[in-house]
Amino acid sequence: MSHSTHTYNDDDRNQGILINIDGELFPRHEAKVSVFDSAFMLGDGVWEGLRVHHGKVAFLQTHLDRLYAGAKSLDFHPGLTQEELTQRIYQTLEGNNMSEGVHLRLMVSRGTKSTPYQDPRVTITAPTIVIVPEYKEALPETVTKGVNLFTVHVRRGFPDVQDPKLNSHSKINCILACIQATKAGADEALMLDPFGFVATCNSTHFFIVKDNKVMTSTGQFCIDGVTRGAVLRICREQGIEHDQTAFSLSDVYNADEAFVTGTFAGLVPVCSVDGREIGNGGRGPMVEQLQQHYMELLDQECRNA
C-alpha cells in the first residue's frame, strides 16, 4: 500500500478475524454479501470508520448520529435502534477478543434488490449491516513526519448534485481525487469547493495555522468530521484562536503549519502542498500541541464511555 494517513503495518491476526454480517459472525474468508446488495450495485448505503481505544469505541454517539442522519437522508432506516447497533458493535469486539489497536468499518446498505436497478422500491430485504474489525493502527512516523498533498481538479460539489455532507458508499469523486494525487506523487488529495476555496481532502479534513490561529473550511462542502469537530472543541476549551472560514491556496502555501484529521490517524502534519513546503516542512508546535490535547480528549472520552 502506498503512503497515506491510512498506511499501516499488516497484522497476521487479521486473517483470523470474525466479521459481523446482520448479527452473525463469519470467518474472514467466509464473510460475503449478495451481488444484489444495494451498496455493491449502486453505492447505496452509509458507513462509519470507528476507533477502539482502551476497549471503548471513541466518539461512538457522534458517529452513530451521523450514520443515522445519513440513512434518513437516503430515506431508509438501519433497522436497529442505536442502542441495538451499539450492542452489535461490542458483541463483534467481544467475539474477536479485541480491546486495543483496533479499527472498525461499520457499513449499512439499503438491502438486497430483486434485480439490478437503482429504484429503492425493488429492495426486498431489510438493510444489510456489516461490521469489519481489524487490528490496524496508523504508523508512528505518519503522525510525526506527516504527509504531502496535491490539489486535484475534482471538486467537492454543490448538494444538488451529490451532497458532500453524506458519508455514503458513493465515493467515486474521492477515489478519482486520490488517483490524481497518487499519479502526481503525493500522499493524498486536497480538494477545492465550487468557488475555488479549500474544502477538504479525499479521506481527511484539512486545517492551516497562521499566526497561532487555527483555520479550517466553512464545512459547507465536507462531511461533519468527528475528529475535525474534536479539534474545534479542543480549540474552544484551550482558548486557541480558531475559525471556520473560506481560504484559498495562497493562504495554504503561506501558512505556518498545516495538518489533516481523521478517525484512523488522529492529527497528521502536512509537510507540503503542490510542492510548496509548509512552514518548516515538518510538524510544527501548534500541531504537536493539538495532538497532545487530542490524545487527552480520547482518553477522557473512552474513560467516560
C-alpha positions as CSV (number, residue, x, y, z in Angstrom):
1,M,0.0,0.0,0.0
2,S,1.3,3.5,-0.9
3,H,1.9,6.0,1.9
4,S,-1.1,8.0,3.2
5,T,-2.7,8.8,6.6
6,H,-4.2,5.4,6.4
7,T,-0.9,3.5,6.0
8,Y,-0.5,0.7,8.5
9,N,1.6,-2.5,9.1
10,D,0.0,-5.8,8.2
11,D,-1.1,-7.8,11.3
12,D,-1.3,-11.6,10.9
13,R,-4.1,-11.7,13.4
14,N,-6.4,-10.1,10.9
15,Q,-6.5,-13.3,8.9
16,G,-8.5,-14.9,11.8
17,I,-11.0,-12.1,12.5
18,L,-14.7,-12.7,12.6
19,I,-16.8,-10.3,10.6
20,N,-20.4,-9.5,11.6
21,I,-23.0,-9.7,8.9
22,D,-26.5,-9.0,10.0
23,G,-25.8,-10.1,13.5
24,E,-23.9,-13.3,12.7
25,L,-20.1,-13.7,12.9
26,F,-18.3,-15.3,10.0
27,P,-14.6,-16.1,9.5
28,R,-13.0,-13.5,7.2
29,H,-12.8,-15.9,4.2
30,E,-16.5,-16.8,4.5
31,A,-17.8,-13.3,5.0
32,K,-19.9,-12.4,2.0
33,V,-22.9,-10.3,0.9
34,S,-25.2,-10.8,-2.1
35,V,-24.2,-9.5,-5.5
36,F,-27.7,-7.9,-5.5
37,D,-26.8,-5.8,-2.4
38,S,-27.6,-2.1,-2.8
39,A,-24.1,-1.0,-1.8
40,F,-22.4,-3.3,-4.2
41,M,-24.6,-2.4,-7.1
42,L,-25.1,1.3,-6.6
43,G,-23.1,2.6,-3.6
44,D,-26.5,2.9,-1.9
45,G,-25.6,3.0,1.8
46,V,-23.8,4.8,4.6
47,W,-20.7,3.9,6.6
48,E,-18.5,4.9,9.5
49,G,-14.9,4.3,10.5
50,L,-14.6,3.7,14.2
51,R,-11.5,3.7,16.5
52,V,-11.3,1.4,19.6
53,H,-9.3,2.9,22.5
54,H,-8.9,1.2,25.9
55,G,-11.7,-1.2,25.0
56,K,-14.2,1.6,24.1
57,V,-15.3,2.9,20.7
58,A,-14.2,6.5,20.7
59,F,-16.9,9.2,20.0
60,L,-19.4,6.4,19.2
61,Q,-22.5,8.5,19.8
62,T,-21.3,11.2,17.3
63,H,-20.6,8.5,14.7
64,L,-24.0,6.9,15.2
65,D,-25.8,10.2,15.0
66,R,-24.0,10.9,11.6
67,L,-24.8,7.4,10.3
68,Y,-28.5,7.5,11.2
69,A,-28.8,11.0,9.8
70,G,-27.2,9.9,6.5
71,A,-29.6,6.9,6.3
72,K,-32.5,9.2,6.9
73,S,-31.3,11.5,4.1
74,L,-31.3,8.4,1.8
75,D,-34.8,7.6,3.1
76,F,-34.1,4.3,4.9
77,H,-33.6,3.2,8.5
78,P,-30.8,0.8,9.5
79,G,-33.5,-1.5,11.1
80,L,-31.9,-1.4,14.5
81,T,-32.1,1.2,17.3
82,Q,-28.8,3.0,18.1
83,E,-28.7,1.0,21.3
84,E,-29.1,-2.3,19.4
85,L,-26.4,-1.4,16.9
86,T,-24.1,-0.4,19.8
87,Q,-24.6,-3.8,21.3
88,R,-23.8,-5.5,18.0
89,I,-20.6,-3.5,17.7
90,Y,-19.4,-4.5,21.1
91,Q,-20.5,-8.1,20.5
92,T,-18.3,-8.1,17.5
93,L,-15.3,-6.9,19.5
94,E,-16.1,-9.5,22.3
95,G,-16.4,-12.2,19.7
96,N,-12.9,-11.4,18.5
97,N,-11.5,-10.7,21.9
98,M,-10.4,-7.2,20.8
99,S,-9.8,-4.2,23.0
100,E,-6.9,-2.1,21.7
101,G,-5.3,-1.1,18.4
102,V,-8.5,-1.8,16.5
103,H,-10.2,0.0,13.7
104,L,-13.8,-0.9,12.8
105,R,-15.6,-0.3,9.5
106,L,-19.4,-0.2,10.0
107,M,-21.4,-0.4,6.8
108,V,-25.1,-0.2,6.3
109,S,-26.7,-0.7,2.9
110,R,-30.4,-0.3,1.9
111,G,-30.6,-4.1,1.5
112,T,-30.8,-6.7,-1.2
113,K,-32.6,-6.0,-4.5
114,S,-34.7,-8.3,-6.6
115,T,-33.0,-7.1,-9.8
116,P,-30.1,-4.8,-10.8
117,Y,-31.9,-1.5,-10.8
118,Q,-31.5,1.8,-8.9
119,D,-35.1,2.2,-7.7
120,P,-35.2,1.7,-3.9
121,R,-38.6,0.0,-4.4
122,V,-37.0,-3.1,-5.8
123,T,-35.2,-3.7,-2.5
124,I,-36.7,-6.9,-1.0
125,T,-34.8,-7.3,2.3
126,A,-34.0,-5.4,5.5
127,P,-30.8,-3.3,5.4
128,T,-27.5,-5.1,5.3
129,I,-25.3,-4.3,8.3
130,V,-21.6,-5.3,8.2
131,I,-19.0,-4.7,10.9
132,V,-15.4,-5.4,10.0
133,P,-12.9,-5.2,12.9
134,E,-9.2,-5.2,12.2
135,Y,-6.0,-4.8,14.2
136,K,-4.9,-1.6,12.4
137,E,-3.1,1.5,13.6
138,A,-1.5,4.4,11.9
139,L,2.3,4.2,11.6
140,P,4.0,6.3,14.4
141,E,6.1,8.1,11.8
142,T,2.9,9.3,10.0
143,V,1.8,11.4,12.9
144,T,5.3,12.9,13.4
145,K,6.8,13.2,9.8
146,G,3.5,14.0,8.1
147,V,2.2,13.8,4.5
148,N,2.4,15.7,1.3
149,L,-0.7,16.8,-0.6
150,F,-1.6,17.7,-4.2
151,T,-4.5,19.9,-5.2
152,V,-6.7,18.0,-7.7
153,H,-9.2,19.1,-10.3
154,V,-12.0,17.0,-8.8
155,R,-14.2,19.4,-6.7
156,R,-16.4,18.9,-3.7
157,G,-19.6,20.0,-5.3
158,F,-23.0,21.5,-4.6
159,P,-25.5,19.5,-2.6
160,D,-27.9,19.4,-5.5
161,V,-25.5,17.1,-7.4
162,Q,-24.3,14.9,-4.5
163,D,-24.5,16.3,-1.0
164,P,-21.0,16.3,0.5
165,K,-22.5,16.0,3.9
166,L,-23.4,12.4,3.2
167,N,-20.9,9.8,4.3
168,S,-22.3,7.4,1.7
169,H,-20.7,4.4,-0.2
170,S,-20.8,6.6,-3.3
171,K,-17.2,7.8,-3.1
172,I,-16.2,7.9,-6.7
173,N,-15.2,11.6,-6.6
174,C,-12.9,11.0,-3.7
175,I,-11.5,7.9,-5.4
176,L,-10.8,10.0,-8.5
177,A,-9.1,12.6,-6.4
178,C,-7.0,10.0,-4.7
179,I,-5.9,8.6,-8.0
180,Q,-4.9,12.0,-9.4
181,A,-2.9,12.8,-6.2
182,T,-1.1,9.4,-6.4
183,K,-0.3,9.9,-10.0
184,A,1.2,13.3,-9.1
185,G,3.4,11.6,-6.5
186,A,1.6,12.9,-3.4
187,D,0.2,11.1,-0.5
188,E,-3.4,12.4,-0.5
189,A,-5.5,14.9,-2.4
190,L,-6.5,18.4,-1.4
191,M,-10.0,19.2,-2.9
192,L,-11.5,22.7,-3.5
193,D,-15.1,23.7,-3.3
194,P,-17.1,25.0,-6.4
195,F,-15.9,28.6,-5.6
196,G,-12.2,27.6,-5.6
197,F,-11.7,27.8,-1.9
198,V,-10.2,24.9,0.1
199,A,-12.8,22.3,1.1
200,T,-11.2,19.1,2.4
201,C,-9.1,16.1,1.4
202,N,-10.2,12.9,-0.2
203,S,-10.3,11.0,3.1
204,T,-9.4,13.5,5.8
205,H,-10.2,17.1,6.8
206,F,-7.7,19.9,6.3
207,F,-6.5,22.7,8.6
208,I,-4.0,25.5,8.4
209,V,-2.3,27.6,11.1
210,K,-1.3,31.2,10.6
211,D,0.0,33.5,13.4
212,N,-1.2,30.9,16.0
213,K,-4.7,30.9,14.6
214,V,-6.2,27.5,13.6
215,M,-8.4,27.6,10.5
216,T,-10.4,25.1,8.6
217,S,-13.0,25.3,5.8
218,T,-16.6,26.6,6.3
219,G,-17.7,23.0,6.4
220,Q,-20.3,23.6,3.7
221,F,-18.6,21.2,1.3
222,C,-17.5,18.3,3.5
223,I,-18.9,15.8,5.9
224,D,-19.2,16.7,9.6
225,G,-15.9,15.1,10.5
226,V,-15.8,13.6,14.0
227,T,-12.1,14.3,14.6
228,R,-12.5,17.7,12.9
229,G,-15.1,18.5,15.4
230,A,-12.9,17.3,18.2
231,V,-10.1,19.7,17.2
232,L,-12.5,22.6,17.1
233,R,-13.8,21.6,20.6
234,I,-10.2,21.5,21.8
235,C,-9.5,25.0,20.4
236,R,-12.6,26.3,22.3
237,E,-11.7,24.6,25.5
238,Q,-8.0,25.6,25.4
239,G,-8.6,29.2,24.3
240,I,-6.8,28.7,21.0
241,E,-7.9,31.2,18.3
242,H,-9.7,29.4,15.5
243,D,-12.2,29.9,12.7
244,Q,-14.2,28.0,10.1
245,T,-13.8,30.2,7.1
246,A,-13.1,30.4,3.4
247,F,-9.4,30.4,2.4
248,S,-7.5,29.9,-0.8
249,L,-4.5,28.0,-1.9
250,S,-2.4,31.2,-1.5
251,D,-3.3,31.1,2.2
252,V,-2.3,27.4,2.3
253,Y,1.1,27.9,0.6
254,N,1.9,30.7,3.1
255,A,0.6,29.0,6.2
256,D,2.9,28.5,9.2
257,E,1.6,24.9,9.7
258,A,-1.0,22.6,8.2
259,F,-2.5,19.3,9.2
260,V,-5.2,16.8,8.4
261,T,-7.6,15.0,10.7
262,G,-9.3,11.6,10.7
263,T,-10.6,8.9,12.9
264,F,-7.8,6.5,11.9
265,A,-4.7,8.6,12.5
266,G,-6.0,11.5,14.5
267,L,-4.0,14.6,13.6
268,V,-1.3,14.4,11.0
269,P,1.0,17.2,9.9
270,V,1.2,18.3,6.3
271,C,4.7,18.9,5.0
272,S,4.0,20.3,1.6
273,V,1.1,21.1,-0.8
274,D,1.7,21.2,-4.5
275,G,5.4,21.1,-4.0
276,R,5.4,24.1,-1.7
277,E,6.9,23.5,1.7
278,I,4.5,24.4,4.5
279,G,6.3,26.3,7.4
280,N,9.4,24.4,8.2
281,G,8.3,21.4,6.2
282,G,7.6,19.3,9.3
283,R,5.5,19.1,12.4
284,G,5.1,22.5,14.0
285,P,4.4,23.5,17.6
286,M,0.7,24.0,17.2
287,V,0.2,20.6,15.6
288,E,2.2,18.9,18.4
289,Q,0.2,20.8,21.0
290,L,-3.1,19.8,19.4
291,Q,-2.0,16.2,19.0
292,Q,-1.3,16.0,22.8
293,H,-4.7,17.6,23.6
294,Y,-6.4,15.2,21.2
295,M,-4.9,12.1,23.0
296,E,-6.0,13.6,26.3
297,L,-9.6,14.0,24.9
298,L,-9.5,10.5,23.5
299,D,-8.5,9.1,26.9
300,Q,-11.3,11.2,28.6
301,E,-13.9,10.1,26.1
302,C,-13.1,6.4,26.4
303,R,-12.7,6.5,30.2
304,N,-16.3,8.0,30.4
305,A,-17.8,5.8,27.7
